[in-house]
Amino acid sequence: MVSKLREKSAVQAILEEDDSYSEWLVNRLVNNVVKSVPRNSKLAYEIASGFENNFRDIMELAGMEFPATQKKDAKDNYVSQYPTGSSRGKVSQKDWDSIITFAEAQVKFDNPPKNTFAKNVEKLATRLNLSDLEVECLVYIHSISAVDPSFFNFITDLLKSSPERFFAFIALGLGRDSDYKEIAKIISPSGKLTEYGLLDYDEGVNNGFAFPIIDPRIKELLLESEFDETRLVEEIVGTPVKATLTIEKNFQHLDAQARKIVKVMKKAAAEGIKGVNVVLYGPAGSGKTELAKAICKAAGPKCLCNWRGY
């Protein structure tokens, strides 16, 4: 039975490139979730319902009859064994074994090479001071929306009743259960990836369920084989403006304060802190913008600066 399920060789993974890596990540998520759920739980019933709605045909092609007990009405139409929205029944042991067998078979093949998106996110990470966990979360969110719609529908259906499950699912997919709370902070609507403009929450997906998606402009750039990280950084923080003045020559009267700001910015960048906000207050024409440029110049290229006037 398992032998009939599709397994990809390393050569196939290279030829298929982007699809195979994303599929492997999402299949690993599904497999880890299934293995973590007790058969008699409410979530197990929802998983069985999701498998019946999205993977029944695929399982039958692999020689697996799912559900094991199938019924048809008077018109010979298939009758769902695990209807959506109902949790009154329980998953049979035979059906749960089939789900586990199917999920495990999808991750039997070797870990395929990283796709273009994942490689480019890693390059971007050095410019935006993204942690390894932040990179992995971003790649996983892209993968869920990049694979066959059956997987996306399966996952989002499980989230409708309990959206907070998403953070647990990502933690399980990554094999980083202990980082659940940190993952929740990273990919929440108020998290770092959303603040940077890398993530957006689309409430129009799957009957109103708000699902995190990669910003389309950012996604397009991250999928390019000839990746231009400078262009992407400019898309996120704006095109850099060259400073014509310096702290030493033009703002000597504010040298101590400006140097303190530069020190704080450099320390924040070195420690991967997500942002430092500095307010420059003064009347129009007093040089606030030029001072901001001079401070950014002194802070160096590792500090991504932007300013806004009010």
Disulfide bonds with the S-S distance in Angstrom:
none
